């Protein structure tokens, strides 16, 4: 454990992953509330194709990630209004993006490495310059979320009432999709697409089964997100010793397992308390 | 540029067309129910969960297909167990999906074989299909279709009017689980032939396009099968002519079918 905190790579990983975990968990609260888990996952997956495409074009992957994520969020928002229609629209946009990903992979085989890095993440490999960009984007996204907080909550919980009270629900929903797209694109760049989905859905759903009040729920989700992320990094680091120093197990595996376990535990606890 | 008509005399291209056609029919029929039930996310998840099973089988040195089937069915059961009537199922779906993909990443890391057999389950290798595989797929697909046909009527009832079905004594919960199992089984059958990506596109696209054109279930299923067959025939032919991946063409054709059907439907409705 001593060596764990001595490494500058680990310090950067802990700070950057805490920032993205808190951001994603806060956004995730509304994702779960609005039943957008599939859209959220699809947007991150589609961002993966954008990241690969950007590398194919010789650009920074973050540019492609954000461009494709925001484009996907726009397409999902434009194609599907009703829940069932949105489900299908999300699926088709996702299938098309995955097809494009296969095409990029075919056009340049080096994209394969980039794709698996973006899919599974490379949290121990963060440049200090990237850390500042990450912090800045996270601050802007959280500010945007704070600005739209009240109408967004209203239109998520009681869409009909919000509409009749004059809340521009459609515009708010669209704006939220865009903020979500930017946030998950950034998270995917730091920790990979898999962890981005896990952090988007897991902590928020866990917090929601534990507390009802929205602001406390969001705060709890952010704390849970950071803790789950750090626990996973710690476990990944420790797993280096389990395998007698040959390799460490992937962080994405631990985040996914910890997030699912916390969610199942919170639902069991809530069910126990309800009886 | 290779000539498609000459190419048709090659057994591998015949196998690719036959395999893809079987997959297209099975996917389109299952897809009709997927679209009606809004189960796209579960379908996406179940077609990718198999990837983790295949990776695990590669690690253990056993046949990837066994791992694929085991994980697909276990994934379907897990989704069914975590979904309840009162809660939306998309949170458990997302978490089970990332867990399976994370486990797949772990297996790949342990096996030190990124980009190997297991990866081909994501993108598929339709041109590598042999005649024996086509025969196995055909029999398995018939079995899955027979299972689906045996529950089709109550499933449709439970999908369109769940409360009325429950009141009429239909066991909706059992049907939900059985349908998830059929999605898992269909994924396990079709993924080795065309890859997880294509299975997903072929399940959602043709069925969504068909359900925009007609409200009658029988007609919609027939149209979905037709659209699916058109998509694979065009997709495989275009891939053969251009050497670009078949997944890209089929996904793009599926999207065009959906958009085209939507445009046609909105032009013909007042």
Interface residues (C-beta under 8 A of the other chain):
Chain A: X32 X35 X37 X38 X40 X41 X83 X84 X87 X88 X90 X91 X92 X93 X94 X95 X96 X98 X99 X100 X102 X103 X105 X106 X112 X116 X119 X120 X194 X195 X197 X198 X200 X201 X202 X205 X247 X249 X250 X252 X253 X254 X255 X256 X257 X259 X260 X263 X264
Chain B: X35 X38 X39 X40 X41 X43 X44 X82 X88 X90 X91 X92 X93 X94 X95 X96 X97 X98 X99 X101 X102 X103 X105 X106 X109 X110 X114 X115 X123 X197 X200 X201 X204 X205 X208 X244 X245 X247 X248 X249 X250 X251 X252 X254 X255 X258
